[in-house]
């Protein structure tokens, strides 16, 4: 079991993604057609089915290097993989942990050494979590993109860290705000970010 903020010295396959930020506890499909990215997925499938996924600063860049990527991303697990007729690979992934890119390798595939970052929670956030849930549920009533199932499922969550990430994944923030939220370790600050920026898009 990895400890808090432990550096993973083993090279981890890295998958750059465009216009998307993945949070822990988030399940999302990704369509992959770049050669290095496909090879990274194939290597992951031969090992533990885990990838380090990180957003690109500029979605237009087809062959990103380290300066084209954000420093923070998410370790994900591949739940399902499907090869499409045009050569594209569709994967369904689940976010596991926030992580920081410590060392970058650009060879036949993109790889990285990463440092895991655990949420920092130092106080009882029950009231703040419930307040955030209530605000999101009110917001969800006027946003047709958010399903009733998503809204009702929040009532079963107790961990403020999971609540913050689950709501963050469904908020229509722009890519910079989504990335900024991913990079906040403190759970209270993440909940407050959602509350204070809920009307931004």
Phi and psi in degrees as GROMACS dihedral restraints (atoms count N, CA, C in turn):
[ dihedral_restraints ]
;  ai    aj    ak    al  type     phi  dphi    fc
    3     4     5     6     1   -73.6    20    10
    4     5     6     7     1   140.6    20    10
    6     7     8     9     1   -85.5    20    10
    7     8     9    10     1   172.1    20    10
    9    10    11    12     1   -57.5    20    10
   10    11    12    13     1   134.7    20    10
   12    13    14    15     1    54.2    20    10
   13    14    15    16     1    32.4    20    10
   15    16    17    18     1   -83.7    20    10
   16    17    18    19     1   136.0    20    10
   18    19    20    21     1   -80.1    20    10
   19    20    21    22     1   129.0    20    10
   21    22    23    24     1   -92.5    20    10
   22    23    24    25     1   104.1    20    10
   24    25    26    27     1   -78.3    20    10
   25    26    27    28     1   -19.1    20    10
   27    28    29    30     1   -69.9    20    10
   28    29    30    31     1   136.6    20    10
   30    31    32    33     1   -63.8    20    10
   31    32    33    34     1   131.0    20    10
   33    34    35    36     1  -111.4    20    10
   34    35    36    37     1   130.3    20    10
   36    37    38    39     1   -56.0    20    10
   37    38    39    40     1   135.6    20    10
   39    40    41    42     1  -113.7    20    10
   40    41    42    43     1   133.2    20    10
   42    43    44    45     1  -120.0    20    10
   43    44    45    46     1   109.5    20    10
   45    46    47    48     1   -78.9    20    10
   46    47    48    49     1   138.9    20    10
   48    49    50    51     1  -127.9    20    10
   49    50    51    52     1   156.0    20    10
   51    52    53    54     1  -106.1    20    10
   52    53    54    55     1   137.0    20    10
   54    55    56    57     1    55.1    20    10
   55    56    57    58     1    26.5    20    10
   57    58    59    60     1  -144.8    20    10
   58    59    60    61     1   142.4    20    10
   60    61    62    63     1  -124.7    20    10
   61    62    63    64     1   130.1    20    10
   63    64    65    66     1  -103.3    20    10
   64    65    66    67     1   133.8    20    10
   66    67    68    69     1  -106.4    20    10
   67    68    69    70     1   157.4    20    10
   69    70    71    72     1   -56.2    20    10
   70    71    72    73     1   145.4    20    10
   72    73    74    75     1    76.3    20    10
   73    74    75    76     1     1.6    20    10
   75    76    77    78     1   -93.8    20    10
   76    77    78    79     1   133.9    20    10
   78    79    80    81     1  -111.5    20    10
   79    80    81    82     1   126.3    20    10
   81    82    83    84     1  -150.2    20    10
   82    83    84    85     1   142.0    20    10
   84    85    86    87     1   -84.4    20    10
   85    86    87    88     1   144.6    20    10
   87    88    89    90     1  -129.5    20    10
   88    89    90    91     1   139.0    20    10
   90    91    92    93     1  -107.0    20    10
   91    92    93    94     1   124.6    20    10
   93    94    95    96     1  -124.2    20    10
   94    95    96    97     1   127.6    20    10
   96    97    98    99     1  -134.5    20    10
   97    98    99   100     1    -3.0    20    10
   99   100   101   102     1   -78.1    20    10
  100   101   102   103     1   139.4    20    10
  102   103   104   105     1   -56.4    20    10
  103   104   105   106     1   -48.6    20    10
  105   106   107   108     1   -64.8    20    10
  106   107   108   109     1   -35.3    20    10
  108   109   110   111     1   -69.0    20    10
  109   110   111   112     1   -40.2    20    10
  111   112   113   114     1   -63.2    20    10
  112   113   114   115     1   -41.5    20    10
  114   115   116   117     1   -65.1    20    10
  115   116   117   118     1   -36.1    20    10
  117   118   119   120     1   -63.8    20    10
  118   119   120   121     1   -41.0    20    10
  120   121   122   123     1   -65.1    20    10
  121   122   123   124     1   -43.5    20    10
  123   124   125   126     1   -62.4    20    10
  124   125   126   127     1   -38.9    20    10
  126   127   128   129     1   -66.5    20    10
  127   128   129   130     1   -40.7    20    10
  129   130   131   132     1   -60.8    20    10
  130   131   132   133     1   -40.2    20    10
  132   133   134   135     1   -66.5    20    10
  133   134   135   136     1   -25.1    20    10
  135   136   137   138     1   -80.9    20    10
  136   137   138   139     1   -15.1    20    10
  138   139   140   141     1  -109.7    20    10
  139   140   141   142     1  -109.3    20    10
  141   142   143   144     1  -110.4    20    10
  142   143   144   145     1    12.0    20    10
  144   145   146   147     1    63.5    20    10
  145   146   147   148     1    28.6    20    10
  147   148   149   150     1  -114.3    20    10
  148   149   150   151     1   145.1    20    10
  150   151   152   153     1  -134.8    20    10
  151   152   153   154     1   152.0    20    10
  153   154   155   156     1   -97.9    20    10
  154   155   156   157     1   115.4    20    10
  156   157   158   159     1  -106.6    20    10
  157   158   159   160     1   129.9    20    10
  159   160   161   162     1  -140.5    20    10
  160   161   162   163     1   141.3    20    10
  162   163   164   165     1   -77.9    20    10
  163   164   165   166     1   147.4    20    10
  165   166   167   168     1   -81.5    20    10
  166   167   168   169     1   145.7    20    10
  168   169   170   171     1   -70.7    20    10
  169   170   171   172     1   -35.5    20    10
  171   172   173   174     1  -126.5    20    10
  172   173   174   175     1   112.4    20    10
  174   175   176   177     1   -66.0    20    10
  175   176   177   178     1   -17.5    20    10
  177   178   179   180     1   -78.3    20    10
  178   179   180   181     1   -14.8    20    10
  180   181   182   183     1   -78.5    20    10
  181   182   183   184     1   124.2    20    10
  183   184   185   186     1   -86.4    20    10
  184   185   186   187     1   -27.3    20    10
  186   187   188   189     1  -126.0    20    10
  187   188   189   190     1    74.8    20    10
  189   190   191   192     1   -67.9    20    10
  190   191   192   193     1   143.1    20    10
  192   193   194   195     1  -108.5    20    10
  193   194   195   196     1  -176.2    20    10
  195   196   197   198     1   -59.5    20    10
  196   197   198   199     1   -36.7    20    10
  198   199   200   201     1   -71.0    20    10
  199   200   201   202     1   -14.1    20    10
  201   202   203   204     1   -91.5    20    10
  202   203   204   205     1    -1.2    20    10
  204   205   206   207     1  -113.5    20    10
  205   206   207   208     1   149.7    20    10
  207   208   209   210     1   -69.9    20    10
  208   209   210   211     1   156.7    20    10
  210   211   212   213     1   -77.4    20    10
  211   212   213   214     1   -26.8    20    10
  213   214   215   216     1  -111.0    20    10
  214   215   216   217     1   139.8    20    10
  216   217   218   219     1  -146.6    20    10
  217   218   219   220     1  -155.5    20    10
  219   220   221   222     1  -138.4    20    10
  220   221   222   223     1   134.3    20    10
  222   223   224   225     1   -75.4    20    10
  223   224   225   226     1   129.3    20    10
  225   226   227   228     1  -125.0    20    10
  226   227   228   229     1   159.2    20    10
  228   229   230   231     1  -111.8    20    10
  229   230   231   232     1   134.7    20    10
  231   232   233   234     1   -80.9    20    10
  232   233   234   235     1   117.2    20    10
  234   235   236   237     1   -87.5    20    10
  235   236   237   238     1   -38.2    20    10
  237   238   239   240     1  -150.9    20    10
  238   239   240   241     1   147.5    20    10
  240   241   242   243     1  -136.1    20    10
  241   242   243   244     1   139.9    20    10
  243   244   245   246     1  -140.9    20    10
  244   245   246   247     1   126.8    20    10
  246   247   248   249     1   -94.0    20    10
  247   248   249   250     1   123.4    20    10
  249   250   251   252     1   -92.0    20    10
  250   251   252   253     1   158.7    20    10
  252   253   254   255     1   -58.0    20    10
  253   254   255   256     1   -29.6    20    10
  255   256   257   258     1   -84.6    20    10
  256   257   258   259     1     5.7    20    10
  258   259   260   261     1    96.4    20    10
  259   260   261   262     1   -12.4    20    10
  261   262   263   264     1   -68.7    20    10
  262   263   264   265     1   145.1    20    10
  264   265   266   267     1  -109.2    20    10
  265   266   267   268     1   130.9    20    10
  267   268   269   270     1  -105.2    20    10
  268   269   270   271     1   125.3    20    10
  270   271   272   273     1  -123.3    20    10
  271   272   273   274     1   146.3    20    10
  273   274   275   276     1  -107.0    20    10
  274   275   276   277     1   122.5    20    10
  276   277   278   279     1  -123.1    20    10
  277   278   279   280     1   155.8    20    10
  279   280   281   282     1  -122.8    20    10
  280   281   282   283     1   127.3    20    10
  282   283   284   285     1   -67.1    20    10
  283   284   285   286     1   135.3    20    10
  285   286   287   288     1  -110.7    20    10
  286   287   288   289     1   -56.3    20    10
  288   289   290   291     1  -145.0    20    10
  289   290   291   292     1   145.2    20    10
  291   292   293   294     1   -67.5    20    10
  292   293   294   295     1   147.6    20    10
  294   295   296   297     1  -152.9    20    10
  295   296   297   298     1   154.5    20    10
  297   298   299   300     1  -111.2    20    10
  298   299   300   301     1   134.7    20    10
  300   301   302   303     1   -74.4    20    10
  301   302   303   304     1   117.5    20    10
  303   304   305   306     1  -101.7    20    10
  304   305   306   307     1   -37.3    20    10
  306   307   308   309     1  -145.7    20    10
  307   308   309   310     1   137.1    20    10
  309   310   311   312     1  -116.5    20    10
  310   311   312   313     1   137.0    20    10
  312   313   314   315     1  -125.4    20    10
  313   314   315   316     1   126.9    20    10
  315   316   317   318     1  -120.8    20    10
  316   317   318   319     1    89.2    20    10
  318   319   320   321     1  -122.4    20    10
  319   320   321   322     1  -130.4    20    10
  321   322   323   324     1   -65.1    20    10
  322   323   324   325     1   -31.2    20    10
  324   325   326   327     1  -130.7    20    10
  325   326   327   328     1   165.1    20    10
  327   328   329   330     1   -88.2    20    10
  328   329   330   331     1   133.2    20    10
  330   331   332   333     1  -138.1    20    10
  331   332   333   334     1   166.5    20    10
  333   334   335   336     1  -155.8    20    10
  334   335   336   337     1   151.0    20    10
  336   337   338   339     1   -91.7    20    10
  337   338   339   340     1   135.6    20    10
  339   340   341   342     1  -129.1    20    10
  340   341   342   343     1   158.2    20    10
  342   343   344   345     1  -116.4    20    10
  343   344   345   346     1   124.8    20    10
  345   346   347   348     1   -78.4    20    10
  346   347   348   349     1   142.3    20    10
  348   349   350   351     1  -124.7    20    10
  349   350   351   352     1   113.9    20    10
  351   352   353   354     1   -88.2    20    10
  352   353   354   355     1   149.8    20    10
  354   355   356   357     1   -62.5    20    10
  355   356   357   358     1   141.6    20    10
  357   358   359   360     1  -102.7    20    10
  358   359   360   361     1   106.8    20    10
  360   361   362   363     1  -124.9    20    10
  361   362   363   364     1   117.1    20    10
  363   364   365   366     1  -116.1    20    10
  364   365   366   367     1     3.4    20    10
  366   367   368   369     1  -151.6    20    10
  367   368   369   370     1   169.6    20    10
  369   370   371   372     1   -73.6    20    10
  370   371   372   373     1   118.6    20    10
  372   373   374   375     1  -111.2    20    10
  373   374   375   376     1    20.4    20    10
  375   376   377   378     1   -58.9    20    10
  376   377   378   379     1   -49.4    20    10
  378   379   380   381     1   -64.1    20    10
  379   380   381   382     1   -43.3    20    10
  381   382   383   384     1   -66.2    20    10
  382   383   384   385     1   -38.9    20    10
  384   385   386   387     1   -63.7    20    10
  385   386   387   388     1   -46.0    20    10
  387   388   389   390     1   -63.5    20    10
  388   389   390   391     1   -38.4    20    10
  390   391   392   393     1   -63.2    20    10
  391   392   393   394     1   -42.6    20    10
  393   394   395   396     1   -64.5    20    10
  394   395   396   397     1   -41.9    20    10
  396   397   398   399     1   -60.9    20    10
  397   398   399   400     1   -46.1    20    10
  399   400   401   402     1   -61.5    20    10
  400   401   402   403     1   -41.9    20    10
  402   403   404   405     1   -64.0    20    10
  403   404   405   406     1   -42.6    20    10
  405   406   407   408     1   -66.2    20    10
  406   407   408   409     1   -38.9    20    10
  408   409   410   411     1   -65.5    20    10
  409   410   411   412     1   -36.4    20    10
  411   412   413   414     1   -67.0    20    10
  412   413   414   415     1   -40.5    20    10
  414   415   416   417     1   -63.7    20    10
  415   416   417   418     1   -39.8    20    10
  417   418   419   420     1   -64.8    20    10
  418   419   420   421     1   -25.5    20    10
  420   421   422   423     1   -67.9    20    10
  421   422   423   424     1   -23.8    20    10
  423   424   425   426     1  -108.1    20    10
  424   425   426   427     1    -1.3    20    10
  426   427   428   429     1  -113.1    20    10
  427   428   429   430     1   107.1    20    10
  429   430   431   432     1   -69.3    20    10
  430   431   432   433     1   -13.2    20    10
  432   433   434   435     1   -77.0    20    10
  433   434   435   436     1   -16.1    20    10
  435   436   437   438     1   -97.6    20    10
  436   437   438   439     1   122.2    20    10
  438   439   440   441     1   -80.1    20    10
  439   440   441   442     1   157.3    20    10
  441   442   443   444     1   -63.3    20    10
  442   443   444   445     1   -33.5    20    10
  444   445   446   447     1   -62.6    20    10
  445   446   447   448     1   -40.3    20    10
  447   448   449   450     1   -63.9    20    10
  448   449   450   451     1   -40.1    20    10
  450   451   452   453     1   -68.5    20    10
  451   452   453   454     1   -45.6    20    10
  453   454   455   456     1   -70.9    20    10
  454   455   456   457     1   -29.7    20    10
  456   457   458   459     1   -65.3    20    10
  457   458   459   460     1   -24.4    20    10
  459   460   461   462     1   -64.6    20    10
  460   461   462   463     1   -27.4    20    10
  462   463   464   465     1   -66.2    20    10
  463   464   465   466     1   -19.3    20    10
  465   466   467   468     1   -90.5    20    10
  466   467   468   469     1    -7.5    20    10
  468   469   470   471     1   -88.0    20    10
  469   470   471   472     1   139.1    20    10
  471   472   473   474     1  -118.2    20    10
  472   473   474   475     1   -28.0    20    10
  474   475   476   477     1   -79.0    20    10
  475   476   477   478     1   116.9    20    10
  477   478   479   480     1   -56.7    20    10
  478   479   480   481     1   -32.6    20    10
  480   481   482   483     1   -65.2    20    10
  481   482   483   484     1   -44.5    20    10
  483   484   485   486     1   -68.6    20    10
  484   485   486   487     1   -38.3    20    10
  486   487   488   489     1   -59.8    20    10
  487   488   489   490     1   -46.1    20    10
  489   490   491   492     1   -61.9    20    10
  490   491   492   493     1   -45.4    20    10
  492   493   494   495     1   -70.0    20    10
  493   494   495   496     1   -37.3    20    10
  495   496   497   498     1   -65.7    20    10
  496   497   498   499     1   -42.7    20    10
  498   499   500   501     1   -70.6    20    10
  499   500   501   502     1   -41.3    20    10
  501   502   503   504     1   -57.8    20    10
  502   503   504   505     1   -38.4    20    10
  504   505   506   507     1   -64.5    20    10
  505   506   507   508     1   -22.1    20    10
  507   508   509   510     1  -105.8    20    10
  508   509   510   511     1    -4.5    20    10
  510   511   512   513     1   -78.7    20    10
  511   512   513   514     1   141.6    20    10
  513   514   515   516     1   -84.0    20    10
  514   515   516   517     1    46.9    20    10
  516   517   518   519     1   -72.0    20    10
  517   518   519   520     1   155.4    20    10
  519   520   521   522     1   -73.6    20    10
  520   521   522   523     1   170.4    20    10
  522   523   524   525     1   -61.5    20    10
  523   524   525   526     1   -36.1    20    10
  525   526   527   528     1   -68.8    20    10
  526   527   528   529     1   -39.8    20    10
  528   529   530   531     1   -69.2    20    10
  529   530   531   532     1   -38.6    20    10
  531   532   533   534     1   -62.0    20    10
  532   533   534   535     1   -41.8    20    10
  534   535   536   537     1   -68.0    20    10
  535   536   537   538     1   -41.8    20    10
  537   538   539   540     1   -59.1    20    10
  538   539   540   541     1   -39.9    20    10
  540   541   542   543     1   -68.4    20    10
  541   542   543   544     1   -38.5    20    10
  543   544   545   546     1   -60.4    20    10
  544   545   546   547     1   -35.6    20    10
  546   547   548   549     1   -81.2    20    10
  547   548   549   550     1    -4.0    20    10
  549   550   551   552     1   -86.6    20    10
  550   551   552   553     1   115.3    20    10
  552   553   554   555     1   -79.8    20    10
  553   554   555   556     1   -35.4    20    10
  555   556   557   558     1   -72.5    20    10
  556   557   558   559     1   122.1    20    10
  558   559   560   561     1   -63.9    20    10
  559   560   561   562     1   -41.2    20    10
  561   562   563   564     1   -60.0    20    10
  562   563   564   565     1   -43.0    20    10
  564   565   566   567     1   -65.9    20    10
  565   566   567   568     1   -33.2    20    10
  567   568   569   570     1   -69.0    20    10
  568   569   570   571     1   -42.4    20    10
  570   571   572   573     1   -62.2    20    10
  571   572   573   574     1   -41.9    20    10
  573   574   575   576     1   -67.0    20    10
  574   575   576   577     1   -34.9    20    10
  576   577   578   579     1   -61.7    20    10
  577   578   579   580     1   -45.3    20    10
  579   580   581   582     1   -61.3    20    10
  580   581   582   583     1   -45.4    20    10
  582   583   584   585     1   -62.8    20    10
  583   584   585   586     1   -46.4    20    10
  585   586   587   588     1   -76.2    20    10
  586   587   588   589     1   -20.0    20    10
  588   589   590   591     1  -118.5    20    10
  589   590   591   592     1    16.8    20    10
  591   592   593   594     1   -64.6    20    10
  592   593   594   595     1   -20.5    20    10
  594   595   596   597     1   -95.7    20    10
  595   596   597   598     1     3.6    20    10
  597   598   599   600     1   -90.7    20    10
  598   599   600   601     1   153.3    20    10
